[in-house]
Amino acid sequence: MFDPKIWAAVPFHFWSLVFFTFGCLVGSFLNVCIHRMPRGESIVSPPSHCPHCGYSIPWFLNIPLVTWLYLRGKCANCAAPISPRYFLVELFTGVVFLASWLAFGGQSVLVAIAICVLLAGLIVATFIDFEHFIIPDEITIGGMVVGFLVSLAVPGLHGTDSRVAALWQSALGMAIGGGTVYGVLRIGKLLFGRFKVELPPGTRVIFTETALQLPDRAIPYEEVFYRKSDTIVLEAKALELIDRCYAGAQVRLSPEKLQISEDAFDPETVPHMEAVTDQLVLPREAMGFGDVKFMAAIGAFLGWKATIFSLLGSSMIGAFVGLLLIALRKHEWSSRIPYGPYIALAAIVWVFGGHRLLEWWTQFGRW
């Protein structure tokens, strides 16, 4: 099926059109993943439907790019607006799939397809992280597994014909990629410690079993509690538990203890808590643990050099964006941009030109 002679028998740019079209179709599916994964919903069932009125979208109104333009970004049933993100994800996925074919199709069809798989994961992770400040384990841990298996099936992804060498590169990429970001996370703990989150007066903060729910985002506890000593501190004007209420209570929550004024509880026995407050003190991370797993997944596909490049490249991109926001007097926006998209963008740069940049930098260093 992937015999180069068979593919070469058809004009190269016929496959360019195929990759772009297929990418747009995949982009439609990625939109489903972006919407449903962070909500814990199935990406298979129910079929595509309007999130406003529940209208089940027929196939002829589910054509990538065309349908959104034809309906002018509105639901065909209730006329509710459909986010431009759906169109942009479909278009961008089509473009990067086309770019993958143009860059790698002449070398290996399988390598081009493997890169498409990686790019699809980066797109989903980026858009979910932007909206929810999380990267689901289905993308990170799943990416490690898929990257390792793809390396076994397509050793050319690592520039070798040996499956053993490709697996070694994949494993090394996971270890160094995840380990390096893990080290940055630990250093960040020591350097940055804690930070205050100022909230509008009367803000209701919800503590669920898995996350701290703020008005604009959810922060998983794994992003907050890295060590047993990590503690969330707040002064609650009102505090509600399932079986009791407090007024004017100081709250200290760590992985092992919940202290409410003079009362102490095991956090495992308090599945839900709501507080009215105007300030939180949180442990600060240079990165989240999801970024550790995300970089390990990238390493599984691309090897250890790509992870080092992505870490350094993402820091440069982040610094540039920060300076740009300062110049535009939008400094407060920087706290609303998670780090995952920077990593994803740096990985894409590596895929399409990282080796050449590395060679240029090496030569530049010799001058």
Secondary structure, DSSP 4 states (H G I P E B T S, - for coil): ---HHHHHTS-HHHHHHHHHHHHHHHHHHHHHHHHHGGGT--SSSSPSB-TTT-PBPPGGG--TTHHHHHTTTB-TTT--B--HHHHHHHHHHHHHHHHHHHHHTTT-HHHHHHHHHHHHHHHHHHHHHHHHS---HHHHHHHHHHHHHHHHH-GGGGT-S-HHHHHHHHHHHHHHHHHHHHHHHHHHHHHH-EEEEEEEEEEEEEE-SSEEE-SS-EEEGGGT-SSTT--EEEEEEEEEESS-EEEEEEEEE-SS-EEETTEEE-GGG---EEEEEEEEEEE--SS-HHHHHHHHHHHHHH-HHHHHHHHHHHHHHHHHHHHHHHHTT-GGGGGGS-SHHHHHHHHHHIIIIIHHHHHHHHHHHH-
